Amino acid sequence: MSKDEGGVPELTLPNSTFRFVKGPADIMSALDFRVADVAKVREAAKARGYKIEGDQFFIGGVNFRLSL
């Protein structure tokens, strides 16, 4: 485990990074994903019935945020 440039603890894997940010409770509330086609992923989530809001969707109380 290391820390990012802002001092936030992070765990870096070959294709992803987990950052551990203090919040009001110990929960996983959001995940950020870099994808090749945000619209395609957003539409696939919508087709599966997930709540869509901008470039993010929600599954089981977790916000999945999409970016390029």
Secondary structure, 3 states (H helix, E strand, C coil): CEECCCCCEEEEECCEEEECCCCCCCCCCEEEEECCCHHHHHHHHHHCCCEEECCEEEECCEEEEEEC
